Amino acid sequence: MNDQELLRLAAKAAGAEWTDYQRGTPNHWHIERADGVWREWNPLNDDGDALRLAVKLGLAVRVLEKCVFVESDPETLLGQSSVSELEMYGRPRDPYAATRRAITRAAAEIARTTDTGGEA
């Protein structure tokens, strides 16, 4: 699955929306903040977006020596099976990028395997 497909599915789980124009640059995901302002959203590149996604979906994140393990709580998914993702890293990859990717992959899998996309 490429990054665009990962983001599309993760966005479904997070409630983000696609827009084709932002400050002259096409192809961005946007999500509404609590104050009603829409902002760019990309959990593959932004630590805060990835953390908010993990919290929203009830994901547990474990960073180990050479990999990151992300797992969902089956109760969060309303009786569905749990979802888990393992992302390896090492030189030259960094644990931060691996963590963001593992969270995004888990969110995409939740959206792919549930009718509600992870929304309760």
N, CA, C and O atoms as a GROMACS GRO file, in nm:
protein
  480
    1MET      N    1   0.085  -0.117   0.000
    1MET     CA    2   0.000   0.000   0.000
    1MET      C    3   0.091   0.124   0.000
    1MET      O    4   0.184   0.134   0.080
    2ASN      N    5   0.063   0.218  -0.090
    2ASN     CA    6   0.146   0.339  -0.095
    2ASN      C    7   0.102   0.440   0.011
    2ASN      O    8  -0.001   0.423   0.076
    3ASP      N    9   0.181   0.546   0.026
    3ASP     CA   10   0.152   0.645   0.130
    3ASP      C   11   0.017   0.712   0.111
    3ASP      O   12  -0.053   0.739   0.209
    4GLN      N   13  -0.021   0.740  -0.014
    4GLN     CA   14  -0.149   0.807  -0.039
    4GLN      C   15  -0.265   0.719   0.007
    4GLN      O   16  -0.360   0.768   0.067
    5GLU      N   17  -0.258   0.589  -0.021
    5GLU     CA   18  -0.363   0.497   0.022
    5GLU      C   19  -0.364   0.484   0.174
    5GLU      O   20  -0.471   0.478   0.235
    6LEU      N   21  -0.245   0.478   0.236
    6LEU     CA   22  -0.238   0.475   0.383
    6LEU      C   23  -0.307   0.597   0.442
    6LEU      O   24  -0.387   0.585   0.535
    7LEU      N   25  -0.277   0.714   0.389
    7LEU     CA   26  -0.337   0.837   0.440
    7LEU      C   27  -0.487   0.840   0.417
    7LEU      O   28  -0.562   0.886   0.503
    8ARG      N   29  -0.532   0.792   0.302
    8ARG     CA   30  -0.676   0.791   0.273
    8ARG      C   31  -0.750   0.706   0.376
    8ARG      O   32  -0.853   0.749   0.428
    9LEU      N   33  -0.699   0.587   0.405
    9LEU     CA   34  -0.766   0.499   0.501
    9LEU      C   35  -0.752   0.552   0.644
    9LEU      O   36  -0.848   0.548   0.721
   10ALA      N   37  -0.633   0.601   0.680
   10ALA     CA   38  -0.615   0.658   0.814
   10ALA      C   39  -0.706   0.778   0.834
   10ALA      O   40  -0.759   0.800   0.943
   11ALA      N   41  -0.723   0.857   0.728
   11ALA     CA   42  -0.812   0.973   0.735
   11ALA      C   43  -0.956   0.931   0.761
   11ALA      O   44  -1.028   0.997   0.835
   12LYS      N   45  -0.996   0.820   0.701
   12LYS     CA   46  -1.130   0.767   0.725
   12LYS      C   47  -1.148   0.736   0.874
   12LYS      O   48  -1.251   0.768   0.932
   13ALA      N   49  -1.047   0.674   0.934
   13ALA     CA   50  -1.054   0.641   1.076
   13ALA      C   51  -1.053   0.766   1.163
   13ALA      O   52  -1.115   0.769   1.270
   14ALA      N   53  -0.982   0.870   1.118
   14ALA     CA   54  -0.966   0.992   1.199
   14ALA      C   55  -1.074   1.096   1.175
   14ALA      O   56  -1.093   1.186   1.256
   15GLY      N   57  -1.146   1.084   1.064
   15GLY     CA   58  -1.246   1.185   1.031
   15GLY      C   59  -1.188   1.303   0.955
   15GLY      O   60  -1.250   1.409   0.951
   16ALA      N   61  -1.071   1.286   0.895
   16ALA     CA   62  -1.010   1.392   0.814
   16ALA      C   63  -1.079   1.397   0.678
   16ALA      O   64  -1.142   1.300   0.636
   17GLU      N   65  -1.068   1.511   0.611
   17GLU     CA   66  -1.129   1.529   0.480
   17GLU      C   67  -1.023   1.570   0.378
   17GLU      O   68  -0.926   1.639   0.411
   18TRP      N   69  -1.043   1.525   0.254
   18TRP     CA   70  -0.951   1.556   0.145
   18TRP      C   71  -0.990   1.690   0.083
   18TRP      O   72  -1.109   1.718   0.064
   19THR      N   73  -0.892   1.771   0.051
   19THR     CA   74  -0.917   1.894  -0.024
   19THR      C   75  -0.812   1.902  -0.134
   19THR      O   76  -0.699   1.856  -0.116
   20ASP      N   77  -0.850   1.959  -0.246
   20ASP     CA   78  -0.757   1.964  -0.359
   20ASP      C   79  -0.688   2.098  -0.373
   20ASP      O   80  -0.617   2.121  -0.471
   21TYR      N   81  -0.706   2.187  -0.277
   21TYR     CA   82  -0.639   2.316  -0.287
   21TYR      C   83  -0.613   2.374  -0.148
   21TYR      O   84  -0.705   2.387  -0.067
   22GLN      N   85  -0.488   2.407  -0.122
   22GLN     CA   86  -0.450   2.470   0.005
   22GLN      C   87  -0.330   2.559  -0.024
   22GLN      O   88  -0.222   2.509  -0.054
   23ARG      N   89  -0.348   2.688  -0.014
   23ARG     CA   90  -0.239   2.784  -0.035
   23ARG      C   91  -0.166   2.757  -0.168
   23ARG      O   92  -0.043   2.764  -0.175
   24GLY      N   93  -0.242   2.726  -0.270
   24GLY     CA   94  -0.182   2.706  -0.401
   24GLY      C   95  -0.121   2.569  -0.423
   24GLY      O   96  -0.071   2.542  -0.532
   25THR      N   97  -0.124   2.482  -0.324
   25THR     CA   98  -0.066   2.350  -0.338
   25THR      C   99  -0.177   2.246  -0.331
   25THR      O  100  -0.251   2.243  -0.232
   26PRO      N  101  -0.191   2.160  -0.431
   26PRO     CA  102  -0.299   2.063  -0.430
   26PRO      C  103  -0.269   1.943  -0.340
   26PRO      O  104  -0.157   1.922  -0.295
   27ASN      N  105  -0.373   1.866  -0.317
   27ASN     CA  106  -0.362   1.734  -0.255
   27ASN      C  107  -0.319   1.735  -0.109
   27ASN      O  108  -0.207   1.697  -0.076
   28HIS      N  109  -0.408   1.779  -0.025
   28HIS     CA  110  -0.382   1.780   0.120
   28HIS      C  111  -0.499   1.716   0.193
   28HIS      O  112  -0.614   1.726   0.150
   29TRP      N  113  -0.468   1.652   0.303
   29TRP     CA  114  -0.572   1.610   0.396
   29TRP      C  115  -0.586   1.720   0.500
   29TRP      O  116  -0.487   1.781   0.541
   30HIS      N  117  -0.710   1.746   0.542
   30HIS     CA  118  -0.736   1.847   0.644
   30HIS      C  119  -0.823   1.786   0.753
   30HIS      O  120  -0.904   1.697   0.726
   31ILE      N  121  -0.806   1.834   0.873
   31ILE     CA  122  -0.887   1.788   0.985
   31ILE      C  123  -0.930   1.910   1.065
   31ILE      O  124  -0.856   2.007   1.077
   32GLU      N  125  -1.050   1.904   1.118
   32GLU     CA  126  -1.103   2.017   1.194
   32GLU      C  127  -1.055   2.012   1.338
   32GLU      O  128  -1.068   1.910   1.406
   33ARG      N  129  -0.998   2.122   1.385
   33ARG     CA  130  -0.956   2.133   1.525
   33ARG      C  131  -1.078   2.158   1.612
   33ARG      O  132  -1.188   2.184   1.562
   34ALA      N  133  -1.058   2.150   1.743
   34ALA     CA  134  -1.168   2.172   1.839
   34ALA      C  135  -1.228   2.312   1.825
   34ALA      O  136  -1.346   2.331   1.852
   35ASP      N  137  -1.147   2.410   1.782
   35ASP     CA  138  -1.197   2.547   1.769
   35ASP      C  139  -1.264   2.573   1.634
   35ASP      O  140  -1.300   2.687   1.603
   36GLY      N  141  -1.282   2.468   1.554
   36GLY     CA  142  -1.352   2.482   1.427
   36GLY      C  143  -1.264   2.519   1.309
   36GLY      O  144  -1.314   2.529   1.197
   37VAL      N  145  -1.136   2.540   1.330
   37VAL     CA  146  -1.044   2.575   1.223
   37VAL      C  147  -0.991   2.447   1.159
   37VAL      O  148  -0.953   2.352   1.229
   38TRP      N  149  -0.988   2.445   1.026
   38TRP     CA  150  -0.934   2.330   0.954
   38TRP      C  151  -0.784   2.351   0.934
   38TRP      O  152  -0.740   2.462   0.903
   39ARG      N  153  -0.707   2.245   0.951
   39ARG     CA  154  -0.563   2.254   0.931
   39ARG      C  155  -0.514   2.131   0.856
   39ARG      O  156  -0.580   2.027   0.855
   40GLU      N  157  -0.397   2.145   0.795
   40GLU     CA  158  -0.339   2.033   0.722
   40GLU      C  159  -0.313   1.916   0.816
   40GLU      O  160  -0.280   1.936   0.933
   41TRP      N  161  -0.329   1.794   0.765
   41TRP     CA  162  -0.318   1.673   0.847
   41TRP      C  163  -0.235   1.569   0.774
   41TRP      O  164  -0.267   1.532   0.661
   42ASN      N  165  -0.128   1.522   0.836
   42ASN     CA  166  -0.046   1.416   0.778
   42ASN      C  167   0.028   1.342   0.889
   42ASN      O  168   0.137   1.386   0.928
   43PRO      N  169  -0.027   1.232   0.940
   43PRO     CA  170   0.038   1.160   1.049
   43PRO      C  171   0.166   1.088   1.007
   43PRO      O  172   0.240   1.042   1.094
   44LEU      N  173   0.193   1.076   0.878
   44LEU     CA  174   0.320   1.018   0.835
   44LEU      C  175   0.436   1.114   0.854
   44LEU      O  176   0.551   1.072   0.868
   45ASN      N  177   0.406   1.245   0.856
   45ASN     CA  178   0.511   1.346   0.868
   45ASN      C  179   0.505   1.427   0.997
   45ASN      O  180   0.605   1.490   1.034
   46ASP      N  181   0.392   1.427   1.065
   46ASP     CA  182   0.374   1.514   1.181
   46ASP      C  183   0.354   1.432   1.307
   46ASP      O  184   0.258   1.355   1.318
   47ASP      N  185   0.445   1.448   1.404
   47ASP     CA  186   0.437   1.373   1.530
   47ASP      C  187   0.304   1.397   1.602
   47ASP      O  188   0.243   1.303   1.653
   48GLY      N  189   0.260   1.522   1.606
   48GLY     CA  190   0.136   1.556   1.676
   48GLY      C  191   0.015   1.490   1.611
   48GLY      O  192  -0.073   1.440   1.681
   49ASP      N  193   0.010   1.490   1.477
   49ASP     CA  194  -0.102   1.424   1.408
   49ASP      C  195  -0.103   1.275   1.438
   49ASP      O  196  -0.208   1.217   1.461
   50ALA      N  197   0.015   1.214   1.439
   50ALA     CA  198   0.024   1.070   1.468
   50ALA      C  199  -0.019   1.041   1.611
   50ALA      O  200  -0.091   0.944   1.636
   51LEU      N  201   0.024   1.123   1.706
   51LEU     CA  202  -0.014   1.101   1.846
   51LEU      C  203  -0.165   1.117   1.864
   51LEU      O  204  -0.229   1.036   1.930
   52ARG      N  205  -0.222   1.223   1.806
   52ARG     CA  206  -0.367   1.243   1.817
   52ARG      C  207  -0.444   1.126   1.754
   52ARG      O  208  -0.548   1.086   1.806
   53LEU      N  209  -0.393   1.073   1.644
   53LEU     CA  210  -0.455   0.958   1.579
   53LEU      C  211  -0.450   0.835   1.670
   53LEU      O  212  -0.549   0.764   1.684
   54ALA      N  213  -0.335   0.811   1.732
   54ALA     CA  214  -0.321   0.697   1.824
   54ALA      C  215  -0.416   0.710   1.943
   54ALA      O  216  -0.478   0.613   1.984
   55VAL      N  217  -0.427   0.830   1.998
   55VAL     CA  218  -0.516   0.852   2.113
   55VAL      C  219  -0.661   0.834   2.071
   55VAL      O  220  -0.738   0.766   2.140
   56LYS      N  221  -0.699   0.894   1.959
   56LYS     CA  222  -0.838   0.885   1.912
   56LYS      C  223  -0.881   0.740   1.892
   56LYS      O  224  -0.996   0.704   1.921
   57LEU      N  225  -0.790   0.656   1.842
   57LEU     CA  226  -0.824   0.518   1.812
   57LEU      C  227  -0.790   0.421   1.925
   57LEU      O  228  -0.812   0.301   1.912
   58GLY      N  229  -0.736   0.473   2.035
   58GLY     CA  230  -0.703   0.388   2.148
   58GLY      C  231  -0.589   0.291   2.119
   58GLY      O  232  -0.593   0.176   2.161
   59LEU      N  233  -0.488   0.338   2.046
   59LEU     CA  234  -0.376   0.252   2.009
   59LEU      C  235  -0.269   0.253   2.117
   59LEU      O  236  -0.238   0.357   2.175
   60ALA      N  237  -0.213   0.136   2.143
   60ALA     CA  238  -0.098   0.124   2.234
   60ALA      C  239   0.028   0.119   2.148
   60ALA      O  240   0.035   0.044   2.051
   61VAL      N  241   0.127   0.200   2.184
   61VAL     CA  242   0.250   0.210   2.107
   61VAL      C  243   0.367   0.165   2.194
   61VAL      O  244   0.385   0.213   2.306
   62ARG      N  245   0.447   0.072   2.142
   62ARG     CA  246   0.568   0.027   2.212
   62ARG      C  247   0.686   0.046   2.118
   62ARG      O  248   0.690  -0.011   2.009
   63VAL      N  249   0.782   0.127   2.161
   63VAL     CA  250   0.903   0.150   2.083
   63VAL      C  251   1.012   0.062   2.142
   63VAL      O  252   1.050   0.078   2.258
   64LEU      N  253   1.061  -0.030   2.062
   64LEU     CA  254   1.165  -0.123   2.105
   64LEU      C  255   1.297  -0.086   2.037
   64LEU      O  256   1.305   0.014   1.967
   65GLU      N  257   1.399  -0.166   2.059
   65GLU     CA  258   1.533  -0.132   2.010
   65GLU      C  259   1.541  -0.114   1.859
   65GLU      O  260   1.607  -0.022   1.811
   66LYS      N  261   1.474  -0.200   1.782
   66LYS     CA  262   1.483  -0.191   1.637
   66LYS      C  263   1.347  -0.194   1.568
   66LYS      O  264   1.339  -0.209   1.446
   67CYS      N  265   1.241  -0.179   1.645
   67CYS     CA  266   1.108  -0.181   1.584
   67CYS      C  267   1.009  -0.106   1.672
   67CYS      O  268   1.034  -0.077   1.789
   68VAL      N  269   0.895  -0.077   1.611
   68VAL     CA  270   0.783  -0.015   1.682
   68VAL      C  271   0.664  -0.109   1.666
   68VAL      O  272   0.638  -0.158   1.556
   69PHE      N  273   0.593  -0.133   1.775
   69PHE     CA  274   0.476  -0.219   1.774
   69PHE      C  275   0.355  -0.137   1.816
   69PHE      O  276   0.357  -0.074   1.922
   70VAL      N  277   0.252  -0.137   1.734
   70VAL     CA  278   0.128  -0.064   1.763
   70VAL      C  279   0.014  -0.164   1.762
   70VAL      O  280   0.002  -0.246   1.670
   71GLU      N  281  -0.071  -0.156   1.865
   71GLU     CA  282  -0.183  -0.250   1.875
   71GLU      C  283  -0.307  -0.176   1.922
   71GLU      O  284  -0.300  -0.084   2.004
   72SER      N  285  -0.421  -0.217   1.867
   72SER     CA  286  -0.549  -0.159   1.908
   72SER      C  287  -0.609  -0.240   2.020
   72SER      O  288  -0.576  -0.357   2.040
   73ASP      N  289  -0.698  -0.177   2.092
   73ASP     CA  290  -0.775  -0.244   2.196
   73ASP      C  291  -0.903  -0.296   2.131
   73ASP      O  292  -0.978  -0.217   2.076
   74PRO      N  293  -0.929  -0.428   2.136
   74PRO     CA  294  -1.049  -0.481   2.071
   74PRO      C  295  -1.178  -0.415   2.120
   74PRO      O  296  -1.273  -0.402   2.042
   75GLU      N  297  -1.183  -0.372   2.244
   75GLU     CA  298  -1.304  -0.307   2.296
   75GLU      C  299  -1.328  -0.173   2.228
   75GLU      O  300  -1.443  -0.132   2.211
   76THR      N  301  -1.221  -0.105   2.189
   76THR     CA  302  -1.234   0.022   2.117
   76THR      C  303  -1.301   0.000   1.983
   76THR      O  304  -1.370   0.090   1.932
   77LEU      N  305  -1.282  -0.117   1.924
   77LEU     CA  306  -1.335  -0.146   1.792
   77LEU      C  307  -1.472  -0.214   1.796
   77LEU      O  308  -1.514  -0.275   1.698
   78LEU      N  309  -1.540  -0.204   1.908
   78LEU     CA  310  -1.676  -0.257   1.922
   78LEU      C  311  -1.684  -0.405   1.887
   78LEU      O  312  -1.766  -0.446   1.804
   79GLY      N  313  -1.598  -0.484   1.950
   79GLY     CA  314  -1.605  -0.629   1.933
   79GLY      C  315  -1.527  -0.684   1.816
   79GLY      O  316  -1.520  -0.805   1.799
   80GLN      N  317  -1.467  -0.598   1.734
   80GLN     CA  318  -1.385  -0.646   1.624
   80GLN      C  319  -1.253  -0.700   1.678
   80GLN      O  320  -1.215  -0.670   1.791
   81SER      N  321  -1.184  -0.777   1.597
   81SER     CA  322  -1.052  -0.826   1.636
   81SER      C  323  -0.955  -0.710   1.649
   81SER      O  324  -0.971  -0.606   1.585
   82SER      N  325  -0.855  -0.729   1.733
   82SER     CA  326  -0.755  -0.623   1.748
   82SER      C  327  -0.671  -0.613   1.621
   82SER      O  328  -0.662  -0.707   1.542
   83VAL      N  329  -0.612  -0.498   1.604
   83VAL     CA  330  -0.524  -0.471   1.490
   83VAL      C  331  -0.386  -0.446   1.546
   83VAL      O  332  -0.372  -0.377   1.647
   84SER      N  333  -0.284  -0.500   1.481
   84SER     CA  334  -0.147  -0.473   1.525
   84SER      C  335  -0.059  -0.451   1.403
   84SER      O  336  -0.080  -0.510   1.297
   85GLU      N  337   0.039  -0.364   1.420
   85GLU     CA  338   0.135  -0.334   1.314
   85GLU      C  339   0.274  -0.330   1.374
   85GLU      O  340   0.294  -0.280   1.485
   86LEU      N  341   0.370  -0.382   1.301
   86LEU     CA  342   0.510  -0.382   1.341
   86LEU      C  343   0.588  -0.309   1.234
   86LEU      O  344   0.579  -0.344   1.116
   87GLU      N  345   0.664  -0.209   1.272
   87GLU     CA  346   0.746  -0.132   1.179
   87GLU      C  347   0.890  -0.140   1.225
   87GLU      O  348   0.924  -0.096   1.335
   88MET      N  349   0.976  -0.197   1.142
   88MET     CA  350   1.118  -0.209   1.174
   88MET      C  351   1.190  -0.078   1.141
   88MET      O  352   1.150  -0.005   1.050
   89TYR      N  353   1.294  -0.050   1.215
   89TYR     CA  354   1.379   0.064   1.182
   89TYR      C  355   1.522   0.032   1.223
   89TYR      O  356   1.546  -0.063   1.297
   90GLY      N  357   1.610   0.109   1.177
   90GLY     CA  358   1.752   0.094   1.205
   90GLY      C  359   1.823   0.202   1.127
   90GLY      O  360   1.759   0.293   1.075
   91ARG      N  361   1.948   0.193   1.117
   91ARG     CA  362   2.018   0.295   1.040
   91ARG      C  363   1.988   0.276   0.894
   91ARG      O  364   2.002   0.163   0.847
   92PRO      N  365   1.950   0.374   0.820
   92PRO     CA  366   1.937   0.516   0.848
   92PRO      C  367   1.798   0.557   0.895
   92PRO      O  368   1.777   0.676   0.921
   93ARG      N  369   1.703   0.466   0.906
   93ARG     CA  370   1.568   0.504   0.951
   93ARG      C  371   1.570   0.547   1.095
   93ARG      O  372   1.659   0.509   1.171
   94ASP      N  373   1.473   0.626   1.132
   94ASP     CA  374   1.470   0.673   1.270
   94ASP      C  375   1.344   0.622   1.340
   94ASP      O  376   1.244   0.594   1.274
   95PRO      N  377   1.347   0.611   1.472
   95PRO     CA  378   1.233   0.558   1.546
   95PRO      C  379   1.109   0.648   1.538
   95PRO      O  380   0.997   0.599   1.551
   96TYR      N  381   1.128   0.778   1.519
   96TYR     CA  382   1.015   0.870   1.511
   96TYR      C  383   0.935   0.846   1.383
   96TYR      O  384   0.812   0.837   1.387
   97ALA      N  385   1.004   0.835   1.271
   97ALA     CA  386   0.936   0.807   1.144
   97ALA      C  387   0.870   0.669   1.149
   97ALA      O  388   0.759   0.652   1.100
   98ALA      N  389   0.939   0.571   1.206
   98ALA     CA  390   0.882   0.437   1.217
   98ALA      C  391   0.757   0.437   1.305
   98ALA      O  392   0.661   0.366   1.276
   99THR      N  393   0.758   0.515   1.412
   99THR     CA  394   0.642   0.523   1.500
   99THR      C  395   0.524   0.587   1.428
   99THR      O  396   0.412   0.537   1.436
  100ARG      N  397   0.548   0.697   1.358
  100ARG     CA  398   0.441   0.762   1.282
  100ARG      C  399   0.382   0.666   1.178
  100ARG      O  400   0.260   0.659   1.162
  101ARG      N  401   0.470   0.594   1.108
  101ARG     CA  402   0.424   0.501   1.004
  101ARG      C  403   0.345   0.386   1.065
  101ARG      O  404   0.241   0.347   1.010
  102ALA      N  405   0.390   0.330   1.176
  102ALA     CA  406   0.319   0.219   1.240
  102ALA      C  407   0.180   0.263   1.287
  102ALA      O  408   0.083   0.188   1.271
  103ILE      N  409   0.170   0.382   1.344
  103ILE     CA  410   0.040   0.435   1.387
  103ILE      C  411  -0.052   0.453   1.266
  103ILE      O  412  -0.169   0.416   1.271
  104THR      N  413   0.001   0.511   1.160
  104THR     CA  414  -0.079   0.535   1.040
  104THR      C  415  -0.123   0.403   0.978
  104THR      O  416  -0.237   0.392   0.932
  105ARG      N  417  -0.034   0.304   0.974
  105ARG     CA  418  -0.071   0.173   0.920
  105ARG      C  419  -0.180   0.107   1.004
  105ARG      O  420  -0.272   0.047   0.949
  106ALA      N  421  -0.170   0.117   1.136
  106ALA     CA  422  -0.273   0.059   1.222
  106ALA      C  423  -0.407   0.127   1.199
  106ALA      O  424  -0.511   0.061   1.191
  107ALA      N  425  -0.406   0.260   1.188
  107ALA     CA  426  -0.531   0.333   1.162
  107ALA      C  427  -0.590   0.293   1.028
  107ALA      O  428  -0.712   0.276   1.016
  108ALA      N  429  -0.506   0.279   0.927
  108ALA     CA  430  -0.553   0.237   0.795
  108ALA      C  431  -0.615   0.098   0.801
  108ALA      O  432  -0.718   0.072   0.738
  109GLU      N  433  -0.555   0.010   0.875
  109GLU     CA  434  -0.608  -0.126   0.889
  109GLU      C  435  -0.742  -0.125   0.963
  109GLU      O  436  -0.832  -0.201   0.928
  110ILE      N  437  -0.754  -0.041   1.063
  110ILE     CA  438  -0.883  -0.028   1.133
  110ILE      C  439  -0.990   0.018   1.036
  110ILE      O  440  -1.100  -0.037   1.034
  111ALA      N  441  -0.960   0.119   0.956
  111ALA     CA  442  -1.058   0.169   0.859
  111ALA      C  443  -1.091   0.062   0.755
  111ALA      O  444  -1.206   0.051   0.712
  112ARG      N  445  -0.992  -0.014   0.715
  112ARG     CA  446  -1.012  -0.116   0.613
  112ARG      C  447  -1.098  -0.232   0.663
  112ARG      O  448  -1.175  -0.290   0.585
  113THR      N  449  -1.087  -0.265   0.790
  113THR     CA  450  -1.154  -0.384   0.842
  113THR      C  451  -1.282  -0.357   0.920
  113THR      O  452  -1.349  -0.451   0.962
  114THR      N  453  -1.318  -0.231   0.938
  114THR     CA  454  -1.442  -0.200   1.010
  114THR      C  455  -1.531  -0.115   0.922
  114THR      O  456  -1.484  -0.034   0.842
  115ASP      N  457  -1.660  -0.132   0.938
  115ASP     CA  458  -1.756  -0.052   0.862
  115ASP      C  459  -1.753   0.094   0.902
  115ASP      O  460  -1.777   0.183   0.820
  116THR      N  461  -1.722   0.120   1.029
  116THR     CA  462  -1.728   0.257   1.080
  116THR      C  463  -1.596   0.330   1.068
  116THR      O  464  -1.589   0.449   1.100
  117GLY      N  465  -1.490   0.261   1.024
  117GLY     CA  466  -1.361   0.327   1.016
  117GLY      C  467  -1.304   0.362   1.151
  117GLY      O  468  -1.225   0.455   1.162
  118GLY      N  469  -1.343   0.288   1.253
  118GLY     CA  470  -1.290   0.312   1.386
  118GLY      C  471  -1.373   0.406   1.469
  118GLY      O  472  -1.346   0.422   1.589
  119GLU      N  473  -1.472   0.469   1.410
  119GLU     CA  474  -1.556   0.562   1.484
  119GLU      C  475  -1.658   0.486   1.567
  119GLU      O  476  -1.721   0.392   1.518
  120ALA      N  477  -1.674   0.524   1.692
  120ALA     CA  478  -1.771   0.457   1.779
  120ALA      C  479  -1.908   0.517   1.760
  120ALA      O  480  -2.004   0.474   1.825
   0.00000   0.00000   0.00000
